[in-house]
Amino acid sequence: MSIKDFTLDLSKLAFVYSGLSRAESIIAEKNGTLWTSDNRGGVTRIDPDGSMRTVGAIEGDTNGLAMDQEGNIYIANIGNGKIYKMDQQGNHVVILDEIDGQPLGAANYVFIDSKDRLWVSVSTRALPWFIAAAAPRPDGYIILIDDKGPRIVADGIYFTNEVRMDADEKYLYAAETMGNRVLRYPVLEDGLGEAEVFGPETFGLGGYPDGITFDAEGNLWVTHIIRNGLGVITPDGDYHVVFEDVRQDAVANAVSLVEQNALTPEAMYACVGPTLQFPASITFAGPDLKTAYLGSLAMPHLVKFQSPVAGLPMRHWK
């Protein structure tokens, strides 16, 4: 089957590991261990036998997660605007909380490349982050942290969400949530080049992208937060929906309010689906990297399905 033909009925989804809280981001290890973000402390560790425990004590909302080759977890805290490095016992330090003498703002995600550089997305300079969803503004940006220190390498983004690199690390891709599109930047020796749109110019009514993840064939999987859906952009830029659970009237109302710079939390949360609620990320796991998990802002569990294509291994997997 071509990935362009891959769709999935909602009845084929499995719901696993109940009892989570704001499991926005997921890390999968080779040994079967999963780690999810958790607003009750630091992260939740899910062992292969299904047992779960919260690790670390961090105030705010832990959001995007990444893991280095030593097993340390990097946490972007969208609630307090800080980037943490935490070991698997929960000991943690703040590695970044300001840039150019200013607070970071709503730190969203961390990506680690093959050179062990950190790429940090910041959704907005405003806190709380919902301000920039209610009334979109181009104040999101991307930070590069390497041996030269942290610096802004891309700016002017309408709510930067997850960032990823392709297998060759030729481009850095960014979900521009309130721009309703995915951007990509050429990766230069010391930063990023000019942005271009990757895939469709827009994902349609309320198709705001949140999480993005590559598979081993170069397809970019995209979660859509208020359409409660998942889609795929192929390397040639073609896009199709894999599944979604849409409340059309609620989405239309939310988009109308966004256009008026007046979105409310109540209008956003009215968009949760009966089956799926605010999927925010996708992670490939399992020994063959074909088990896909969705994290979310609203579901107390993870969503699981089998992918026809293996995921692209993350830095810690190698």
Backbone hydrogen bonds in HBPLUS format (Angstrom, degrees):
<---DONOR---> <-ACCEPTOR-->    atom                        ^
c    i                          cat <-CA-CA->   ^        H-A-AA   ^      H-
h    n   atom  resd res      DA  || num        DHA   H-A  angle D-A-AA Bond
n    s   type  num  typ     dist DA aas  dist angle  dist       angle   num
A0005-ASP N   A0002-SER O   2.84 MM   3  5.42 159.5  1.89 117.2 124.1     1
A0006-PHE N   A0003-ILE O   3.11 MM   3  5.05 161.9  2.14 103.4 109.0     2
A0008-LEU N   A0242-VAL O   3.03 MM 234  5.81 163.0  2.06 144.3 140.8     3
A0012-LYS N   A0009-ASP O   2.90 MM   3  5.57 163.2  1.93 121.3 126.9     4
A0013-LEU N   A0010-LEU O   3.15 MM   3  5.54 167.7  2.17 113.6 117.0     5
A0014-ALA N   A0304-LYS O   2.93 MM 290  4.99 169.0  1.94 152.4 154.7     6
A0304-LYS N   A0014-ALA O   2.77 MM 290  4.99 158.7  1.81 148.5 152.6     7
A0016-VAL N   A0302-LEU O   2.90 MM 286  5.31 157.7  1.95 147.0 153.6     8
A0302-LEU N   A0016-VAL O   2.84 MM 286  5.31 168.0  1.85 167.7 166.6     9
A0019-GLY N   A0300-PRO O   2.83 MM 281  5.35 124.9  2.14 148.0 164.4    10
A0020-LEU N   A0300-PRO O   2.90 MM 280  4.62 155.7  1.96 130.6 126.3    11
A0039-ASN N   A0021-SER O   3.37 MM  18  6.22 151.9  2.46 133.2 140.9    12
A0024-GLU N   A0022-ARG O   2.85 MM   2  5.46 136.9  2.04 104.6  91.3    13
A0296-SER N   A0023-ALA O   2.92 MM 273  5.58 134.2  2.13 118.3 124.7    14
A0037-SER N   A0025-SER O   3.04 MM  12  5.46 148.3  2.15 143.3 149.4    15
A0027-ILE N   A0035-TRP O   2.78 MM   8  5.03 153.9  1.85 147.0 154.7    16
A0035-TRP N   A0027-ILE O   2.87 MM   8  5.03 150.4  1.96 145.8 152.3    17
A0029-GLU N   A0033-THR O   2.88 MM   4  5.30 160.6  1.92 166.5 169.4    18
A0032-GLY N   A0029-GLU O   3.10 MM   3  5.53 162.9  2.13 116.3 119.3    19
A0034-LEU N   A0046-ILE O   2.90 MM  12  4.96 167.7  1.91 147.9 152.0    20
A0046-ILE N   A0034-LEU O   2.74 MM  12  4.96 171.1  1.75 154.6 153.9    21
A0036-THR N   A0044-THR O   2.90 MM   8  5.19 155.5  1.96 143.9 152.1    22
A0044-THR N   A0036-THR O   2.81 MM   8  5.19 159.0  1.85 148.8 156.1    23
A0041-GLY N   A0038-ASP O   3.47 MM   3  6.10 170.3  2.48 116.2 117.3    24
A0043-VAL N   A0055-VAL O   2.99 MM  12  5.37 160.6  2.03 152.1 157.8    25
A0055-VAL N   A0043-VAL O   2.67 MM  12  5.37 172.2  1.67 170.8 173.6    26
A0045-ARG N   A0053-ARG O   2.83 MM   8  5.46 167.8  1.85 162.1 159.3    27
A0053-ARG N   A0045-ARG O   3.07 MM   8  5.46 145.1  2.20 142.4 152.7    28
A0047-ASP N   A0051-SER O   2.89 MM   4  5.42 158.9  1.94 163.9 166.3    29
A0050-GLY N   A0047-ASP O   2.79 MM   3  5.31 162.8  1.82 124.6 128.4    30
A0078-ILE N   A0061-ASP O   3.00 MM  17  5.66 124.4  2.31 178.3 163.1    31
A0063-ASN N   A0076-ALA O   2.82 MM  13  5.46 144.9  1.94 148.7 159.2    32
A0064-GLY N   A0108-ASN O   2.92 MM  44  5.70 140.7  2.08 151.2 157.8    33
A0076-ALA N   A0064-GLY O   2.97 MM  12  5.24 161.7  2.00 156.3 159.9    34
A0066-ALA N   A0074-TYR O   3.01 MM   8  5.08 140.0  2.18 139.7 147.3    35
A0074-TYR N   A0066-ALA O   2.72 MM   8  5.08 165.7  1.74 148.3 153.4    36
A0068-ASP N   A0072-ASN O   3.00 MM   4  5.53 154.1  2.07 149.9 158.2    37
A0071-GLY N   A0068-ASP O   3.01 MM   3  5.38 161.5  2.05 112.3 117.9    38
A0073-ILE N   A0086-MET O   2.73 MM  13  5.11 168.2  1.75 164.0 162.3    39
A0086-MET N   A0073-ILE O   2.78 MM  13  5.11 161.2  1.81 151.6 158.1    40
A0075-ILE N   A0084-TYR O   2.91 MM   9  5.01 158.4  1.96 136.3 143.1    41
A0084-TYR N   A0075-ILE O   2.87 MM   9  5.01 161.8  1.90 145.7 151.4    42
A0077-ASN N   A0082-LYS O   2.90 MM   5  5.36 167.8  1.92 169.7 172.3    43
A0081-GLY N   A0077-ASN O   2.91 MM   4  5.56 132.5  2.14 145.0 155.4    44
A0083-ILE N   A0096-LEU O   2.81 MM  13  5.13 156.4  1.86 159.1 164.3    45
A0095-ILE N   A0083-ILE O   2.81 MM  12  5.76 156.5  1.86 151.1 159.2    46
A0085-LYS N   A0093-VAL O   2.91 MM   8  5.51 155.9  1.97 158.3 166.3    47
A0093-VAL N   A0085-LYS O   2.98 MM   8  5.51 149.7  2.07 146.8 155.9    48
A0087-ASP N   A0091-ASN O   2.89 MM   4  5.53 155.9  1.95 157.0 162.4    49
A0090-GLY N   A0087-ASP O   3.04 MM   3  5.51 163.2  2.07 114.8 120.2    50
A0104-LEU N   A0097-ASP O   3.36 MM   7  5.74 147.3  2.47 120.7 118.7    51
A0099-ILE N   A0102-GLN O   2.76 MM   3  5.35 152.2  1.83 154.5 160.5    52
A0102-GLN N   A0099-ILE O   2.99 MM   3  5.35 163.1  2.02 114.6 120.1    53
A0107-ALA N   A0105-GLY O   3.04 MM   2  5.96 118.8  2.43 113.4  97.3    54
A0106-ALA N   A0124-THR O   2.83 MM  18  5.46 156.3  1.89 163.6 171.4    55
A0123-SER N   A0106-ALA O   2.87 MM  17  5.47 145.6  1.99 165.9 154.5    56
A0108-ASN N   A0121-SER O   2.80 MM  13  5.47 166.6  1.82 149.2 152.2    57
A0121-SER N   A0109-TYR O   2.93 MM  12  5.20 158.9  1.97 138.9 145.9    58
A0111-PHE N   A0119-TRP O   2.87 MM   8  5.07 150.7  1.96 139.8 149.5    59
A0119-TRP N   A0111-PHE O   2.83 MM   8  5.07 157.5  1.88 151.7 158.6    60
A0113-ASP N   A0117-ARG O   3.14 MM   4  5.59 156.8  2.20 149.5 156.1    61
A0116-ASP N   A0113-ASP O   2.95 MM   3  5.22 157.4  2.00 117.1 119.5    62
A0118-LEU N   A0145-ILE O   3.01 MM  27  5.00 166.5  2.03 150.3 150.9    63
A0145-ILE N   A0118-LEU O   2.79 MM  27  5.00 159.7  1.83 154.1 157.3    64
A0120-VAL N   A0143-ILE O   2.81 MM  23  4.95 162.3  1.84 147.4 152.7    65
A0143-ILE N   A0120-VAL O   2.78 MM  23  4.95 163.2  1.81 147.9 153.8    66
A0122-VAL N   A0141-TYR O   2.91 MM  19  5.36 164.7  1.93 166.8 163.0    67
A0141-TYR N   A0122-VAL O   2.97 MM  19  5.36 153.2  2.04 145.4 154.1    68
A0131-ILE N   A0128-PRO O   3.24 MM   3  6.18 164.7  2.27 125.0 128.1    69
A0132-ALA N   A0129-TRP O   2.99 MM   3  5.85 143.1  2.13 125.3 131.6    70
A0133-ALA N   A0130-PHE O   3.03 MM   3  4.97 146.8  2.14  99.2 109.6    71
A0134-ALA N   A0130-PHE O   2.83 MM   4  6.03 162.9  1.86 160.9 164.6    72
A0135-ALA N   A0131-ILE O   3.10 MM   4  6.16 154.5  2.16 139.4 146.2    73
A0263-LEU N   A0134-ALA O   3.40 MM 129  4.23 162.1  2.44 120.7 116.9    74
A0139-ASP N   A0137-ARG O   2.93 MM   2  5.72 138.2  2.11 102.7  91.6    75
A0140-GLY N   A0157-ILE O   2.75 MM  17  4.49 149.8  1.84 148.2 147.6    76
A0157-ILE N   A0140-GLY O   3.03 MM  17  4.49 171.7  2.04 131.6 129.6    77
A0142-ILE N   A0154-ALA O   2.90 MM  12  5.11 155.7  1.96 142.4 142.6    78
A0153-VAL N   A0142-ILE O   2.90 MM  11  5.86 163.9  1.92 155.4 160.7    79
A0144-LEU N   A0151-ARG O   2.89 MM   7  5.57 162.8  1.92 165.3 165.6    80
A0151-ARG N   A0144-LEU O   3.02 MM   7  5.57 141.2  2.17 142.5 154.5    81
A0149-GLY N   A0146-ASP O   2.93 MM   3  5.34 165.0  1.95 117.3 121.7    82
A0159-PHE N   A0157-ILE O   3.07 MM   2  5.79 121.1  2.44 108.5  92.5    83
A0178-MET N   A0158-TYR O   3.07 MM  20  5.21 133.3  2.30 137.9 144.5    84
A0177-THR N   A0159-PHE O   2.96 MM  18  5.41 134.8  2.17 166.0 153.1    85
A0161-ASN N   A0175-ALA O   2.80 MM  14  5.09 147.1  1.91 158.0 165.6    86
A0162-GLU N   A0210-ASP O   3.45 MM  48  6.57 164.1  2.48 162.9 166.9    87
A0175-ALA N   A0162-GLU O   3.01 MM  13  5.64 163.9  2.03 163.8 169.1    88
A0164-ARG N   A0173-TYR O   2.93 MM   9  5.22 150.9  2.01 140.2 149.4    89
A0173-TYR N   A0164-ARG O   2.66 MM   9  5.22 174.0  1.67 169.0 170.4    90
A0169-GLU N   A0166-ASP O   2.92 MM   3  5.06 151.2  2.00 108.0 117.5    91
A0187-VAL N   A0170-LYS O   2.90 MM  17  5.55 170.0  1.91 144.9 142.7    92
A0172-LEU N   A0185-TYR O   2.86 MM  13  5.16 157.2  1.91 148.8 155.5    93
A0185-TYR N   A0172-LEU O   2.74 MM  13  5.16 155.5  1.80 147.8 156.3    94
A0174-ALA N   A0183-LEU O   2.76 MM   9  5.16 160.8  1.80 148.3 152.0    95
A0183-LEU N   A0174-ALA O   2.85 MM   9  5.16 164.5  1.87 159.9 159.3    96
A0176-GLU N   A0181-ARG O   2.94 MM   5  5.56 152.6  2.02 154.6 162.9    97
A0179-GLY N   A0176-GLU O   3.09 MM   3  5.21 139.8  2.26 103.4 115.4    98
A0180-ASN N   A0176-GLU O   3.00 MM   4  6.18 111.3  2.49 146.1 163.4    99
A0181-ARG N   A0176-GLU O   3.43 MM   5  5.56 167.2  2.45 140.6 144.3   100
A0180-ASN N   A0177-THR O   3.05 MM   3  5.26 155.7  2.11 104.9 112.6   101
A0198-PHE N   A0182-VAL O   2.88 MM  16  5.55 172.8  1.89 149.8 151.4   102
A0184-ARG N   A0196-GLU O   2.82 MM  12  5.52 151.3  1.90 158.3 167.3   103
A0196-GLU N   A0184-ARG O   2.98 MM  12  5.52 143.2  2.11 146.2 157.7   104
A0193-GLY N   A0186-PRO O   2.78 MM   7  4.93 152.7  1.85 144.7 151.2   105
A0188-LEU N   A0191-GLY O   2.87 MM   3  5.08 157.2  1.92 133.6 137.6   106
A0207-GLY N   A0204-GLY O   3.06 MM   3  5.35 161.0  2.10 135.2 129.6   107
A0225-ILE N   A0208-TYR O   3.22 MM  17  6.24 139.1  2.40 174.4 173.4   108
A0210-ASP N   A0223-THR O   2.88 MM  13  5.58 153.1  1.96 153.3 154.8   109
A0223-THR N   A0211-GLY O   2.90 MM  12  5.19 162.2  1.93 148.6 153.1   110
A0213-THR N   A0221-TRP O   2.98 MM   8  5.18 146.5  2.09 139.6 148.3   111
A0221-TRP N   A0213-THR O   2.76 MM   8  5.18 170.3  1.77 159.9 156.4   112
A0312-LEU N   A0214-PHE O   3.11 MM  98  5.61 168.6  2.12 127.4 124.0   113
A0215-ASP N   A0219-ASN O   2.96 MM   4  5.51 144.5  2.09 151.5 161.5   114
A0218-GLY N   A0215-ASP O   3.19 MM   3  5.59 164.0  2.22 116.1 117.6   115
A0216-ALA N   A0310-ALA O   2.76 MM  94  5.63 169.2  1.77 148.6 148.1   116
A0220-LEU N   A0233-ILE O   2.80 MM  13  5.05 167.7  1.81 155.8 156.1   117
A0233-ILE N   A0220-LEU O   2.78 MM  13  5.05 164.9  1.80 146.7 151.8   118
A0222-VAL N   A0231-GLY O   2.83 MM   9  5.18 165.3  1.85 145.3 148.0   119
A0231-GLY N   A0222-VAL O   2.84 MM   9  5.18 155.9  1.90 148.6 156.8   120
A0224-HIS N   A0229-GLY O   2.88 MM   5  5.02 163.2  1.91 134.4 135.1   121
A0229-GLY N   A0224-HIS O   3.13 MM   5  5.02 162.6  2.16 137.5 142.7   122
A0245-ASP N   A0228-ASN O   3.07 MM  17  5.21 133.4  2.30 113.8 127.2   123
A0230-LEU N   A0243-PHE O   2.83 MM  13  5.57 155.2  1.89 167.7 166.9   124
A0242-VAL N   A0230-LEU O   2.76 MM  12  5.54 159.9  1.80 142.5 148.9   125
A0243-PHE N   A0230-LEU O   3.30 MM  13  5.57 159.0  2.35 143.8 147.5   126
A0232-VAL N   A0240-HIS O   2.96 MM   8  5.68 156.1  2.02 160.3 167.9   127
A0240-HIS N   A0232-VAL O   3.13 MM   8  5.68 148.9  2.23 145.6 154.9   128
A0234-THR N   A0238-ASP O   2.84 MM   4  5.34 154.5  1.90 151.7 159.3   129
A0237-GLY N   A0234-THR O   2.77 MM   3  5.35 161.1  1.81 128.4 131.0   130
A0251-VAL N   A0247-ARG O   2.91 MM   4  6.13 161.4  1.94 161.6 167.9   131
A0252-ALA N   A0248-GLN O   2.88 MM   4  6.06 164.7  1.91 153.8 158.1   132
A0253-ASN N   A0249-ASP O   3.00 MM   4  6.18 154.8  2.07 144.1 150.8   133
A0254-ALA N   A0250-ALA O   2.92 MM   4  6.16 158.1  1.97 147.0 153.1   134
A0255-VAL N   A0251-VAL O   2.90 MM   4  6.13 164.8  1.92 157.0 160.5   135
A0256-SER N   A0252-ALA O   3.02 MM   4  6.16 156.2  2.08 143.0 149.7   136
A0257-LEU N   A0253-ASN O   3.01 MM   4  6.29 153.3  2.08 147.7 154.5   137
A0258-VAL N   A0254-ALA O   2.90 MM   4  6.22 151.5  1.98 148.1 156.6   138
A0259-GLU N   A0255-VAL O   2.96 MM   4  6.24 157.7  2.01 151.2 156.4   139
A0260-GLN N   A0257-LEU O   3.04 MM   3  4.95 134.5  2.26  93.6 106.9   140
A0262-ALA N   A0257-LEU O   2.75 MM   5  4.92 167.9  1.76 147.5 147.7   141
A0261-ASN N   A0258-VAL O   2.91 MM   3  4.86 160.8  1.95 107.7 112.2   142
A0268-MET N   A0264-THR O   3.04 MM   4  6.34 154.3  2.11 152.2 159.7   143
A0269-TYR N   A0265-PRO O   2.87 MM   4  6.07 169.7  1.88 155.1 157.6   144
A0270-ALA N   A0266-GLU O   3.05 MM   4  6.14 127.2  2.33 136.2 148.9   145
A0271-CYS N   A0268-MET O   3.01 MM   3  5.68 163.4  2.04 117.9 123.2   146
A0272-VAL N   A0269-TYR O   3.39 MM   3  5.78 174.8  2.39 112.1 113.4   147
A0273-GLY N   A0276-LEU O   2.82 MM   3  5.04 131.6  2.06 155.5 161.9   148
A0297-LEU N   A0278-PHE O   3.13 MM  19  5.67 152.7  2.21 150.5 155.9   149
A0280-ALA N   A0295-GLY O   2.78 MM  15  5.60 159.9  1.82 129.4 136.3   150
A0295-GLY N   A0281-SER O   3.07 MM  14  5.07 149.3  2.17 121.4 130.9   151
A0283-THR N   A0293-TYR O   2.88 MM  10  5.24 155.1  1.94 150.1 158.2   152
A0293-TYR N   A0283-THR O   2.83 MM  10  5.24 158.3  1.88 152.5 160.0   153
A0285-ALA N   A0291-THR O   2.67 MM   6  5.02 151.1  1.75 146.6 156.9   154
A0291-THR N   A0285-ALA O   3.16 MM   6  5.02 161.2  2.20 144.5 139.0   155
A0289-LEU N   A0286-GLY O   2.99 MM   3  4.85 157.7  2.04 104.7 111.9   156
A0311-GLY N   A0289-LEU O   2.72 MM  22  5.27 148.7  1.82 138.5 147.1   157
A0307-SER N   A0290-LYS O   2.78 MM  17  5.03 176.2  1.78 160.3 161.5   158
A0292-ALA N   A0305-PHE O   2.84 MM  13  5.38 162.6  1.87 171.3 173.1   159
A0305-PHE N   A0292-ALA O   3.03 MM  13  5.38 150.8  2.12 146.5 153.0   160
A0294-LEU N   A0303-VAL O   2.79 MM   9  4.98 151.1  1.88 140.4 148.4   161
A0303-VAL N   A0294-LEU O   3.27 MM   9  4.98 164.1  2.30 136.5 141.2   162
A0317-TRP N   A0314-MET O   3.03 MM   3  5.33 131.5  2.27 105.0 118.4   163
